[in-house]
Amino acid sequence: MISNYLKIAVRNILRSKSLSAINVVGLSVGIAAFFLIFSYVYNEMNYDSFQRNASDIYRIYTVTKAPGNATERYFAVTPDPLPKALLNDYPGMFKVARLFFNEFWITSGNRSFKELVYCSAPSFFDVFSFNLLEGDRGSALNNPNSVVISKQFAQKIFASAEPMGQVLKINNTDFMVTGVLDDFPVNSSIMFDVLIPTKFRQKVDPGFEDKWYSMGTHTFISFTGKMTPDELRDQFPRIIAKYVPDFVKTGGFSLVLEPLESIHLHTGIEYDIVPPSSRTFLLVLMLIAISILLISCVNFTNISISRHTERIKEIGMRKVLGAQRSQVVVQFLCESILMSFVSLMIGIGLAEISLDQFRNLTGKEISISPFLTMPNILVIGAFGIFVGLIAGSYPALVLSKHMPAEVLEKHAAGRSKSTARNILVVGQFVIAAVLVTSVFLISQQVGFMKSYDMGFQPDNIVAVPVETEAEAGQYEKIKSFFNLISSNESTHGILSVAMSENIPGDHFNNTFGIVPVGANDKEAIQMVVSSMDENFVDTYRIRIIDGRNFSLAFATDKSDAVIINQSAARALGWTSAVGKKICYIHEHYPLTVIGVIKDINFQSLQNPMEPMVYRYAAGGYENTAVSLRLDPSRISEGLSFIRENWAKVFPMFPFDYFFVKDKYTAAYLPEEKMETIVEVFSGLAIFLAGLGLFGLSSLKVTQRTREIGVRKILGAGLSDILGLFAKEFLTLVLIANLIAVPVSYLVLNKWLQDFAYRTEISVWIFILSTVLALAIAFVTVASHAFRIFTVNPAEVIRRE
């Protein structure tokens, strides 16, 4: 019996090849898109779950707040001495792993790479269960000059040679490889290629564990049952009161304990090791995935219902010949479930085939195979049955209940109402319209950020990092390099040269409490502090609003003068700042404001403008980069000259540089990635909605073939025939877009609130989205109308 149902089902599916193909393709594409997006979201939501004791591992992060300012800043790092203090005050209560890092050149033979070098104690391997392929977990970091490297980095620097026992030169110091780590899982919040012992830092910088104002340590706690996370949280105020200096606590300072498995979804925290994922973005992706799947299922259901209403005569004849209602129900459900399962299998195959392209799109090494476990396969199978039952339920349960004479009479009476079907069409175009509108706005916001006036001109500026080694004479080397360049700049396409502590687009690490001289320290305002020389303003073409630039003509500029930005002047309540004095609350040394510069966005436009203070770049630690503005027509020549002079001053370190504008471009990559992903899947949604409309309009035209033939004989033109169908479908699409407008506005306005600088939601976005949807609907319907119009009406009527 079942085989008979299946044979008839296959015959009926093959009899309507085009509509069956539309149904299968539409549902398959929707299922494939859902699988791909779900695999990405699942991966992002399950970071660090591979750690054996993941639920017992926590991170400590820092929260600071400026006086009189409600805005809090969150840092993934803690004061450098915190891990040592925790172990001293609470011995044996938990295990602590700390990580801090810096960028250094690593050399082996004639191969050199610039890498982030991490530093930790042997307890790192007690807290985390990363797999050590070679070496001993307990002793790999015992020697100050030992180094543990990743398998990937070992292959990069040693090729096929055995890495254990090899010597690496890191920042001009020899280290021996004592361990090789397996490749990190793709869903790890901690990733690095090079790990050296904390003992080495203690050796070169003995006092770093006493500097509570220095924050650069990532602190992780593994609880062993002797103390609970809540008990440690209760101790944080005592630790802060005991150790943290008052000038650090000005405004607000607190420590927060956070589960390891929550780290990756906590945005807004600065200095994360691995960039986090936005919960909002993942929610949007899942909504897109569900929307595409819904559109696919709606199409499948709509076309299935429409096809089965064409078979109402068949139902009557089956009943006349003695078929029971249950047999008719089973027949239609078999056909629908069979098509659903075929679509499901093809969809999974499409997802696997598209996986490489999707990895390139997201930048993540994801896979769908982990989801194809037996429990998940059963869920997937249940989904296939569910979709088939929904699509086949109308003809199976509604049409099959009528008596034969009633069924044949209904068929003769003509077309039945299709209110439910129209609602489904409107629903899927609402979803498509919201997605298309989102694409337009995201694209507009990204373009807005890229073209926004930053307050300076980053084009054609090359930055050369020069923080190479912590030793006496560092500043002299940097100055020597600077002098070699600046003395010959005009002859090699170099327009200007400047020295500074920070480069636009990078993080500005230093923030200090600032007060006007004579004010109470409690009134301090937290400000970003950086340094620049007298050439920086001209090199970056920054406008001076009031006062003057630094100048070598004034000897006191190097020690007693500062330049502030407009935001700093406003924060201090000054309409005229030049000549006034400020001080850092941890020094109380008076500094005279000699100039006010225009607010410049030294970070990306996701971040608000901050008050900034610029001191003169006079010491080695305050000069970590040289910036050079190049003649755009002689960039290659200028770079060659810079490289040549670098080799004269720093022969042991390869030349490294970047273009400042590229830093800003990189800052907008998350938004660009989001734009691309939404574009691709919104395109799929439009394709599927159009595919469904194509199938429905094809059925509509087929149902009214005889009517069209008669109208044509009576003199109707192409526009008349087109109007018959276009009016109905275009009305549905227009209604869908009118519903989508307020929904889109609410969703997109919420998304824009995450940006300090944002574009306006323009009316043209909604108009363009509506016009696009109407155009797709019109072309789809017109293609069918034109096809049927070209058929000889006599032939149509004869066939009917």
C-alpha positions in Angstrom: 0.0 0.0 0.0 2.7 2.5 1.0 4.7 1.7 -2.2 1.6 2.4 -4.2 1.2 5.8 -2.5 4.8 6.6 -3.2 4.6 5.6 -6.9 1.6 7.8 -7.4 3.3 10.6 -5.5 6.4 10.4 -7.7 4.2 10.5 -10.8 2.3 13.5 -9.7 5.5 15.3 -8.8 7.0 14.6 -12.2 3.8 15.6 -14.0 4.3 19.2 -12.8 8.1 19.4 -13.3 8.4 23.2 -13.2 6.3 23.8 -10.1 7.9 20.8 -8.3 11.3 22.2 -9.2 10.4 25.6 -7.8 9.2 24.0 -4.6 12.2 21.8 -4.1 14.8 24.5 -5.0 13.1 27.1 -2.8 12.9 24.9 0.2 16.4 23.5 -0.3 18.0 26.9 -0.5 16.2 28.1 2.6 17.3 25.0 4.5 20.9 25.4 3.4 21.0 29.1 4.4 19.5 28.2 7.8 22.1 25.4 8.4 25.0 27.7 7.5 23.8 30.6 9.7 22.9 28.3 12.6 26.4 26.7 12.5 28.0 30.2 12.7 25.8 31.3 15.5 26.2 28.0 17.4 30.0 28.4 17.1 29.9 31.9 18.4 27.6 31.1 21.3 29.7 28.2 22.5 33.1 29.7 22.9 35.5 28.1 25.4 33.1 25.2 26.1 35.9 22.8 25.1 37.9 23.6 28.3 37.6 20.7 30.8 36.6 22.9 33.7 35.1 25.8 31.7 32.3 26.4 34.2 34.9 26.9 37.0 37.1 29.4 35.1 36.4 33.2 35.4 38.0 36.3 34.1 38.5 39.5 36.1 37.9 42.8 34.2 38.2 46.4 35.3 35.5 49.1 35.3 36.5 52.8 35.5 34.6 56.0 35.6 35.6 59.6 35.4 34.4 62.0 38.1 31.1 63.7 37.3 30.6 61.4 34.3 28.1 58.6 34.3 29.9 56.9 31.4 31.9 53.8 32.5 34.8 52.2 30.6 35.4 48.5 30.6 38.8 46.9 30.3 39.6 43.3 29.8 42.9 43.9 31.7 43.5 44.4 35.4 46.4 46.1 37.4 49.6 44.2 36.9 50.1 43.4 40.6 46.5 41.9 41.1 47.3 38.2 40.4 50.2 38.3 42.9 48.0 40.1 45.5 45.2 37.5 45.1 47.6 34.6 45.6 49.2 36.3 48.7 45.9 37.2 50.4 44.0 34.0 49.6 46.6 31.2 49.3 45.4 27.9 48.1 41.8 29.2 47.5 42.0 29.1 43.7 44.4 28.9 40.8 45.4 32.1 38.9 46.6 32.5 35.4 47.7 35.8 34.1 48.5 36.9 30.5 50.1 40.1 29.2 51.6 40.6 25.8 53.6 42.9 23.6 54.6 42.9 19.9 58.2 41.8 19.2 60.3 40.6 16.3 61.1 36.9 16.5 64.1 35.5 14.6 65.4 32.1 13.8 68.3 32.0 11.3 67.3 34.2 8.4 63.6 34.0 9.1 61.9 36.8 11.1 58.3 37.5 12.0 56.6 40.2 14.0 54.3 38.5 16.5 52.4 39.2 19.7 54.4 37.5 22.4 52.4 36.5 25.5 53.8 36.1 29.0 52.5 33.8 31.7 53.5 31.6 34.7 53.5 27.7 34.7 50.0 27.9 36.4 48.6 28.8 33.0 48.5 25.1 32.2 46.8 24.4 35.6 43.9 26.7 34.7 43.5 25.9 31.0 43.4 22.5 29.3 45.0 23.5 26.0 46.7 20.4 24.5 50.5 20.5 24.7 51.8 18.2 21.9 55.4 18.3 23.1 57.0 19.3 26.4 55.9 19.0 30.0 53.0 21.1 31.2 54.5 21.4 34.7 57.9 22.7 33.7 57.6 24.2 30.2 57.6 27.7 31.6 60.0 27.2 34.6 63.1 28.7 33.0 63.0 32.5 32.3 64.3 32.0 28.8 62.0 29.1 27.8 59.3 29.6 25.2 56.2 27.6 24.2 55.0 28.0 20.6 51.9 26.9 18.7 52.1 24.1 16.2 51.1 26.6 13.5 54.0 29.0 14.4 56.5 26.1 14.6 55.7 25.1 11.0 56.0 28.8 10.0 59.3 29.5 11.5 61.0 26.1 11.5 59.3 24.5 8.4 59.8 20.7 8.8 62.5 20.9 11.4 61.9 19.5 14.9 61.1 22.6 17.1 61.9 21.3 20.5 65.3 22.6 21.7 65.5 25.2 19.0 66.6 28.7 19.9 64.5 31.7 19.0 65.7 35.3 19.3 62.9 37.4 20.8 63.6 41.1 21.0 67.3 40.4 20.7 67.2 37.8 23.6 67.6 34.0 23.2 64.8 31.6 24.2 64.8 27.9 23.9 61.6 26.1 22.7 60.4 23.9 25.6 56.8 23.1 24.4 54.6 23.0 21.3 50.9 23.7 21.7 48.3 22.0 19.5 46.3 24.4 17.2 43.8 26.3 19.2 40.1 25.4 18.8 38.3 28.0 16.6 36.0 28.9 19.4 38.7 29.9 22.0 38.8 33.3 23.6 42.5 32.8 24.2 44.8 32.4 21.2 48.5 33.0 20.8 51.5 31.7 18.9 54.3 32.5 21.4 54.3 32.2 25.2 57.2 33.1 27.5 57.5 32.9 31.3 56.5 35.7 33.7 59.9 35.2 35.2 61.5 36.8 32.1 59.4 40.0 32.7 60.3 39.9 36.4 64.0 39.7 35.3 63.9 42.7 32.9 61.3 44.8 34.8 61.5 43.8 38.6 59.1 46.5 39.8 56.2 45.8 37.5 54.3 43.8 40.1 54.2 46.9 42.4 52.7 49.3 39.8 48.9 49.3 40.6 48.4 52.2 38.1 49.8 50.0 35.3 47.0 47.9 33.7 48.0 45.4 31.1 47.4 42.0 32.7 44.6 39.5 31.7 43.7 37.7 34.9 41.9 34.4 35.0 40.7 32.4 38.1 40.1 28.7 38.3 38.0 27.8 41.4 38.8 24.6 43.1 36.0 24.5 45.6 37.7 26.1 48.5 36.2 29.5 47.7 33.2 30.4 45.6 33.0 33.1 42.9 30.6 35.1 45.0 32.9 35.0 48.0 35.7 36.4 45.9 33.5 39.1 44.5 32.7 40.2 48.0 36.4 40.6 48.6 37.0 43.0 45.7 36.2 46.2 47.6 38.7 45.2 50.3 41.4 44.5 47.7 40.8 47.8 46.0 40.9 49.8 49.3 44.1 48.0 50.4 46.1 48.2 47.2 44.8 50.6 44.5 46.1 54.2 44.8 43.6 57.0 45.3 44.5 58.7 42.0 43.6 55.5 40.1 40.3 55.2 41.9 39.2 58.9 41.2 35.7 58.9 39.8 35.2 55.1 40.1 37.2 51.9 40.0 35.9 48.4 40.4 36.7 44.8 39.5 34.2 42.3 38.0 34.3 38.5 37.9 32.9 37.1 34.7 32.5 33.4 33.6 34.9 32.3 30.9 32.0 31.1 28.7 30.4 34.6 28.7 33.5 36.5 27.5 33.0 36.1 23.8 29.5 37.6 23.8 30.5 40.6 26.0 31.0 43.6 23.7 32.1 47.0 24.8 35.2 45.8 26.7 38.5 47.1 25.5 41.7 45.0 25.0 40.0 41.6 24.6 42.5 39.0 23.4 40.0 37.7 20.7 37.5 40.3 19.4 34.0 39.5 20.9 30.8 38.9 19.0 27.8 41.1 19.4 24.7 39.3 20.8 22.6 41.7 18.7 24.4 40.7 15.5 24.0 37.0 16.3 20.3 37.6 17.1 19.9 39.5 13.7 21.6 36.6 11.9 19.3 34.0 13.5 16.3 36.2 12.7 17.5 36.3 9.1 18.0 32.5 9.1 14.5 31.9 10.5 13.0 34.5 8.1 14.6 32.8 5.0 13.4 29.4 6.3 9.9 30.8 6.8 9.8 32.3 3.3 10.9 28.9 1.9 8.2 27.1 3.9 5.6 29.7 3.0 6.4 29.2 -0.7 6.4 25.5 -0.3 3.0 25.6 1.4 1.5 28.2 -0.9 2.5 26.4 -4.1 1.5 23.0 -2.7 -2.0 24.3 -1.8 -2.4 25.9 -5.2 -1.3 22.8 -7.0 -3.7 20.6 -5.0 -6.7 22.9 -5.7 -6.0 22.2 -9.3 -6.5 18.5 -8.5 -9.9 19.0 -6.9 -11.4 17.2 -9.9 -9.1 14.2 -9.3 -10.3 14.1 -5.7 -14.0 13.9 -6.9 -13.2 11.1 -9.3 -11.3 9.2 -6.7 -14.3 9.3 -4.4 -16.7 8.4 -7.2 -14.5 5.3 -7.8 -14.7 4.3 -4.1 -11.7 5.9 -2.5 -12.1 6.6 1.2 -11.3 10.0 2.7 -8.4 8.5 4.7 -6.8 7.2 1.4 -7.0 10.7 -0.2 -5.5 12.2 2.9 -2.6 9.8 3.0 -1.9 10.2 -0.7 -1.6 14.0 -0.5 0.5 13.9 2.7 2.8 11.3 1.1 3.5 13.6 -1.8 4.1 16.6 0.4 6.4 14.8 2.9 8.3 13.2 0.0 9.0 16.6 -1.5 9.9 18.0 1.9 12.5 15.2 2.5 14.0 15.6 -1.0 14.4 19.3 -0.3 15.9 18.6 3.1 18.6 16.2 1.7 19.4 18.7 -1.1 19.5 21.5 1.4 22.1 19.8 3.6 24.2 19.0 0.6 24.0 22.6 -0.6 25.1 23.8 2.9 28.1 21.4 2.8 29.1 22.6 -0.7 28.7 26.3 0.2 30.7 25.9 3.4 34.0 27.2 2.1 32.4 30.3 0.6 30.6 30.9 3.9 33.8 30.6 5.8 35.4 33.3 3.6 32.3 35.4 4.2 32.4 35.2 8.0 36.1 34.7 8.5 35.4 31.7 10.8 36.5 28.1 10.4 33.1 26.6 11.0 31.6 23.2 10.1 28.1 21.7 10.0 29.3 18.1 10.6 29.2 18.5 14.5 25.4 19.0 14.2 24.8 15.9 12.2 24.6 13.7 15.3 21.9 11.1 15.8 19.7 13.3 18.1 20.0 16.2 15.6 19.3 14.0 12.6 16.1 12.9 14.4 15.2 16.6 14.9 16.0 17.4 11.2 13.8 14.4 10.1 11.0 15.6 12.4 11.3 19.1 10.8 11.0 17.5 7.3 7.8 15.7 8.3 6.4 18.8 9.9 6.9 21.0 6.8 5.4 18.2 4.7 2.4 17.9 7.0 1.8 21.7 7.0 2.0 22.0 3.2 -0.2 18.9 2.6 -2.7 19.5 5.4 -5.0 21.8 3.4 -5.7 19.5 0.4 -5.5 16.4 2.6 -8.0 17.5 5.3 -10.1 20.3 3.7 -10.6 19.3 0.1 -10.9 15.6 0.9 -13.9 16.0 3.3 -16.4 17.0 0.6 -18.8 14.6 -1.1 -18.0 13.7 -4.7 -20.9 15.7 -6.3 -20.0 18.7 -4.1 -16.3 18.5 -5.1 -17.1 18.4 -8.8 -19.6 21.2 -8.4 -16.9 23.3 -6.7 -14.5 22.6 -9.5 -17.1 23.7 -12.1 -17.9 26.8 -10.2 -14.4 28.2 -10.8 -11.8 29.7 -8.5 -12.1 29.6 -4.7 -11.0 32.4 -2.4 -7.4 32.6 -1.5 -7.3 34.9 1.6 -4.9 32.7 3.5 -2.6 32.4 0.6 -2.5 36.2 0.1 -1.7 36.6 3.8 1.3 34.3 3.4 2.5 36.2 0.3 2.3 39.5 2.3 4.1 38.0 5.2 7.1 36.7 3.2 7.4 40.1 1.4 7.3 41.9 4.7 10.3 39.9 5.8 12.1 40.5 2.5 11.4 44.2 2.6 12.9 44.5 6.2 16.0 42.7 5.1 16.5 44.8 2.0 16.0 48.0 3.9 18.6 46.8 6.4 21.1 46.3 3.6 20.6 49.8 2.4 21.0 51.4 5.9 24.0 49.3 6.9 25.7 50.2 3.6 24.9 53.9 4.2 26.3 53.8 7.8 29.5 52.2 6.7 29.9 54.7 3.9 29.1 57.5 6.3 31.9 56.4 8.7 34.4 56.0 5.9 33.7 59.4 4.4 33.3 61.3 7.7 35.6 64.3 8.3 38.0 62.9 11.0 39.5 66.3 11.7 42.8 65.4 10.1 44.0 64.0 6.8 45.3 60.4 7.2 45.9 59.8 3.4 49.5 59.0 2.4 50.8 58.9 5.9 53.1 56.0 6.8 53.6 55.1 10.4 56.8 53.2 11.5 56.6 51.6 15.0 60.0 52.1 16.7 59.4 50.7 20.2 62.0 48.0 19.8 63.7 47.3 23.1 63.7 48.5 26.7 67.3 49.6 27.2 69.3 52.7 27.8 69.9 54.7 24.6 66.5 53.9 23.1 65.5 57.5 22.7 68.9 58.3 21.0 68.3 55.6 18.5 64.8 56.8 17.7 66.1 60.4 17.4 68.9 59.2 15.1 66.5 57.5 12.8 64.2 60.5 12.9 67.1 62.9 12.0 68.3 60.7 9.1 64.9 60.8 7.6 64.0 64.5 8.2 67.4 65.8 7.0 66.8 64.4 3.5 63.0 64.3 3.4 62.4 66.7 0.5 64.6 64.8 -1.9 62.8 61.5 -1.5 59.1 62.4 -1.7 58.8 62.8 2.1 56.7 65.9 2.8 57.0 65.9 6.6 58.1 63.8 9.5 56.8 63.6 13.1 57.3 61.7 16.3 54.6 60.7 18.7 53.6 58.2 21.4 50.5 57.0 19.6 49.3 56.6 16.1 45.7 57.5 15.0 43.6 54.3 14.7 45.4 52.5 17.5 44.4 52.3 21.2 45.4 55.2 23.4 46.4 53.4 26.6 47.1 56.3 29.0 44.2 57.9 30.9 44.8 60.1 33.9 42.8 62.3 36.3 43.2 65.9 35.3 42.2 69.0 37.3 42.8 72.7 36.9 45.6 73.9 39.2 44.1 74.7 42.6 41.0 72.5 42.2 40.1 69.6 44.5 41.4 66.2 43.3 37.8 64.9 43.7 36.8 67.1 40.8 39.3 65.3 38.5 38.2 64.4 35.0 39.6 61.3 33.3 41.4 62.3 30.1 43.4 60.4 27.4 47.0 61.5 27.6 49.4 61.2 24.6 52.5 62.9 23.3 53.6 64.5 20.0 56.4 66.7 18.8 56.3 70.1 17.0 55.8 68.5 13.6 52.9 66.3 14.4 50.1 68.9 13.9 51.5 69.8 10.4 52.1 66.2 9.3 48.5 65.2 10.1 47.2 68.6 9.1 45.3 69.3 12.3 43.7 72.7 12.8 44.8 74.8 15.8 41.7 76.5 17.2 43.4 78.7 19.7 46.9 79.4 20.9 49.9 77.8 19.2 51.7 74.6 18.5 54.7 73.2 20.4 57.9 75.0 19.4 61.7 74.4 20.0 61.9 78.2 20.4 60.3 77.8 23.9 62.5 75.6 26.1 59.6 75.2 28.6 57.4 73.4 26.0 59.3 70.1 26.6 58.4 70.0 30.3 55.8 72.5 31.3 53.4 72.8 28.3 50.4 70.9 27.0 48.0 71.1 24.1 44.4 70.0 24.7 41.5 69.3 22.3 38.1 71.1 22.2 36.4 68.3 24.2 38.9 68.7 27.0 38.3 72.5 27.1 34.6 71.9 27.3 35.0 69.3 30.0 37.0 71.8 32.1 34.3 74.4 31.5 36.7 76.8 29.7 35.6 79.0 26.8 39.2 80.3 26.6 41.8 77.7 27.7 45.1 79.2 26.5 47.3 80.3 29.5 45.4 78.3 32.1 47.1 75.6 34.1 46.2 71.9 34.7 47.9 69.0 36.5 47.8 65.3 36.8 46.4 64.4 40.2 49.1 61.8 40.8 51.8 64.4 40.2 50.4 67.9 40.9 53.0 69.5 38.6 51.5 72.6 36.9 51.3 72.4 33.1 50.4 75.4 31.0 47.9 75.1 28.1 49.5 76.7 25.1 47.0 75.6 22.5 43.7 74.1 21.7 43.3 71.8 18.6 40.2 70.7 16.8 38.6 67.5 18.0 40.0 64.7 15.9 38.8 61.2 15.8 41.9 59.2 16.7 39.7 56.2 17.0 37.0 54.8 14.8 33.5 56.5 14.8 32.0 53.7 16.9 33.7 55.5 19.8 32.6 58.9 21.2 35.1 61.8 21.2 37.1 61.9 24.4 38.9 64.8 26.1 42.6 64.6 25.3 45.8 66.1 26.6 49.0 66.2 24.5 52.4 66.6 26.1 55.6 67.2 24.2 57.3 64.0 23.0 60.7 64.3 24.7 61.5 60.9 26.2 62.0 57.5 24.8 58.8 55.9 26.2 56.9 58.8 24.8 58.1 58.2 21.2 56.9 54.9 20.0 56.3 55.8 16.3 57.5 58.0 13.5 54.8 59.3 11.1 55.8 60.4 7.5 53.6 62.1 5.0 54.6 61.0 1.5 54.1 62.6 -1.9 51.4 60.4 -3.4 53.3 60.3 -6.7 56.6 59.1 -5.0 55.4 56.6 -2.3 57.6 53.8 -3.5 60.7 56.0 -3.5 59.9 57.3 0.0 59.4 53.9 1.4 62.7 52.7 -0.1 64.5 55.6 1.5 62.9 55.0 4.9 63.7 51.3 4.8 67.4 52.1 4.0 67.7 54.4 7.0 66.0 51.9 9.3 68.6 49.3 8.5 71.3 51.8 9.5 69.9 52.4 13.0 68.2 49.1 13.8 70.1 46.4 11.8 68.8 43.6 14.1 65.1 44.4 13.4 63.3 44.1 10.0 61.6 47.2 8.7 57.9 47.4 9.6 55.4 50.0 8.7 51.7 50.6 7.9 49.5 53.3 6.3 47.5 55.1 8.9 44.3 55.1 6.7 44.4 51.3 6.7 44.0 51.3 10.5 40.6 53.1 10.1 39.6 50.8 7.2 40.3 47.8 9.5 38.2 49.3 12.3 35.1 49.1 10.1 35.6 45.5 9.0 33.0 44.1 11.5 30.4 46.5 10.0 31.5 45.6 6.5 31.3 41.9 7.3 27.8 42.4 8.7 26.9 44.4 5.6 28.1 41.6 3.3 26.4 38.8 5.2 23.1 40.7 5.4 23.4 41.5 1.6 24.0 37.8 0.7 21.1 36.5 2.7 18.8 39.3 1.9 19.4 38.6 -1.7 18.5 35.0 -1.0 15.3 36.1 0.7 14.3 38.3 -2.3 15.2 35.4 -4.6 13.0 33.0 -2.6 10.1 35.5 -2.4 10.4 36.1 -6.1 10.5 32.4 -6.8 7.4 31.8 -4.8 5.7 34.7 -6.6 6.8 33.2 -9.9 5.2 29.8 -9.0 2.0 31.4 -7.8 1.6 33.7 -10.8 2.3 30.7 -13.1 -0.5 28.8 -11.5 -2.8 31.9 -11.6 -2.2 32.3 -15.3 -2.7 28.6 -15.9 -6.0 28.7 -14.0 -7.3 31.6 -16.2 -5.9 30.4 -19.6 -9.4 30.1 -21.2 -10.5 33.5 -19.8 -7.4 35.1 -21.3 -8.0 33.4 -24.7 -11.6 34.7 -24.7 -10.5 38.2 -23.7 -7.9 38.3 -26.5 -10.5 37.2 -29.1 -12.7 40.1 -27.9 -9.8 42.5 -28.5 -7.9 42.7 -25.2 -4.3 43.9 -25.5 -1.1 42.9 -23.6 -1.6 45.8 -21.1 -5.1 44.5 -20.4 -4.0 41.0 -19.8 -1.0 42.2 -17.7 -3.4 44.4 -15.6 -5.5 41.3 -14.7 -2.6 39.8 -12.8 -0.3 42.7 -11.9 -2.9 44.5 -9.9 -3.5 41.6 -7.5 0.1 40.8 -6.9 1.5 44.3 -6.8 -1.2 45.3 -4.3 0.0 42.5 -2.0 3.6 43.5 -2.4 2.7 47.2 -1.7 0.8 46.2 1.4 3.8 44.2 2.6 6.2 47.1 2.2 3.8 49.5 4.0 3.8 47.0 7.0 7.6 46.7 6.7 8.3 50.4 7.0 7.6 50.9 10.8 9.1 47.5 11.6 12.3 48.4 9.7 12.5 51.8 11.3 12.3 50.5 14.8 14.9 47.7 14.2 17.4 49.9 12.4 17.1 52.9 14.7 17.9 50.5 17.6 21.0 49.3 15.7 22.2 52.8 15.0 22.3 53.6 18.7 25.5 51.6 19.1 27.4 54.2 17.1 28.7 57.5 18.5 28.5 58.9 15.0 25.6 57.8 12.8 23.8 58.5 9.7 20.1 59.5 9.5 17.4 57.0 8.4 16.4 58.5 5.1 12.9 58.2 3.5 14.6 57.2 0.2 15.7 53.9 1.8 12.1 52.8 2.3 11.1 54.1 -1.1 14.0 52.3 -2.9 13.1 49.1 -1.0 9.5 49.4 -2.1 10.3 50.2 -5.7 12.7 47.2 -5.9 10.1 44.8 -4.5 7.4 46.1 -6.9 9.8 45.9 -9.8 10.6 42.2 -9.0 6.9 41.4 -8.6 6.0 43.2 -11.9 8.7 41.5 -13.9 7.8 38.1 -12.5 4.1 38.5 -13.3 4.7 40.2 -16.6 6.8 37.3 -17.9 3.9 34.9 -17.4 1.4 37.4 -18.9 3.6 37.9 -22.0 4.1 34.1 -22.4 0.3 33.4 -22.4 -0.5 36.4 -24.5 1.7 35.1 -27.4 -0.3 31.9 -27.5 -2.9 31.6 -30.3 -6.3 32.1 -28.5 -8.1 29.5 -30.7 -5.5 26.9 -29.7 -6.0 27.9 -26.0 -9.8 27.5 -26.2 -9.6 24.3 -28.2 -7.2 22.9 -25.5 -9.6 23.9 -22.7 
